[in-house]
Structure formats: C-alpha cells, structure tokens
Amino acid sequence: MAKMTKKHKMIAYLLNKDEDFGYSQEKIATLMSVSQSTISNAVKEIEYLRRISNLEKALSQARMELIQQGVLPSAFPKLNV
C-alpha cells in the first residue's frame, strides 16, 4: 500500500485504540503492508481530527448557550487587532 487513505487511517486507529480490537501498531502495519511509523502517524492524525471535531462541538454548544442567554455578537464592539 503506497499511501493510506483516510478510510485506512480510521481503520488503523480503530484497530489500535478501540478496546474491542487492541491490535499493536506493528500487527496493523503488517496487515496493511506499511511501516509501523506510518501506522503511528495515521493513528496520531485521526486522534487530532477527533479532538478537533470534539472542540468544534464544544464551541458550538457554548455559542448556543450564549445566544440562549441573550448575549449576541452585536452587543460587543468590534476589536481592531
């Protein structure tokens, strides 16, 4: 396998991190015909994407709470940065 697709990276992440699987990165690398470092990078990338997604959800929830409390962006002056 020359380059891992996003789908392959997600599969590697699940095989390594999901407690139902628990495969080592070395075993996944062998299964996917790539190096262990490629699997390590793929797992890190998916973990970062997962964290970003969780952060986006948290920010969206915080925004909704501000709107529900009547705090609207138009109530604050624009900052010139």
C-alpha positions in Angstrom: 0.0 0.0 0.0 1.7 3.2 -1.2 -0.4 5.9 0.6 -3.0 5.4 3.2 -6.4 6.8 2.5 -8.4 8.5 5.2 -10.6 5.3 5.5 -7.5 3.2 6.0 -6.2 5.6 8.7 -9.5 5.4 10.5 -9.4 1.6 10.3 -5.9 1.6 11.7 -7.0 4.0 14.5 -9.9 1.7 15.5 -7.8 -1.5 15.4 -5.2 0.2 17.6 -7.3 2.3 20.0 -10.7 0.5 20.3 -10.7 -1.9 23.3 -12.6 -4.4 21.3 -9.6 -4.8 18.9 -6.4 -3.7 20.7 -4.1 -4.6 17.8 -0.5 -3.4 18.1 0.8 -0.9 15.6 3.3 -3.5 14.4 0.5 -6.0 13.7 -1.6 -3.4 11.8 1.5 -2.4 9.8 2.0 -6.0 8.8 -1.7 -6.4 7.8 -1.7 -3.2 5.8 1.8 -3.7 4.3 3.2 -0.4 5.6 5.7 0.6 8.2 4.9 0.8 11.9 5.8 4.6 11.7 3.2 5.0 9.0 0.6 3.5 11.3 1.8 5.6 14.2 1.4 8.8 12.1 -2.1 7.7 10.9 -3.3 7.0 14.5 -2.0 10.4 15.6 -3.7 12.1 12.6 -7.0 10.6 13.4 -6.7 11.4 17.1 -6.0 15.0 16.2 -9.1 15.1 13.9 -11.2 13.5 16.6 -10.1 16.2 19.1 -10.7 19.0 16.6 -14.2 17.6 16.0 -14.9 17.4 19.7 -13.6 21.0 20.2 -15.9 22.2 17.3 -18.9 20.6 19.0 -18.0 22.1 22.4 -17.6 25.6 20.8 -20.9 25.2 19.0 -22.6 24.3 22.3 -21.0 27.3 24.1 -22.2 29.6 21.3 -25.7 28.3 21.6 -25.7 28.9 25.3 -24.5 32.5 24.8 -27.3 33.1 22.3 -29.9 31.5 24.6 -28.7 33.8 27.4 -29.2 36.8 25.1 -25.6 37.5 24.5 -25.3 38.4 20.9 -22.2 39.4 19.0 -23.8 42.7 18.0 -23.8 43.6 21.8 -20.0 43.9 21.7 -17.8 46.4 19.9 -15.5 45.1 17.2 -11.9 44.8 18.3 -9.2 46.1 15.9 -6.5 43.6 16.2 
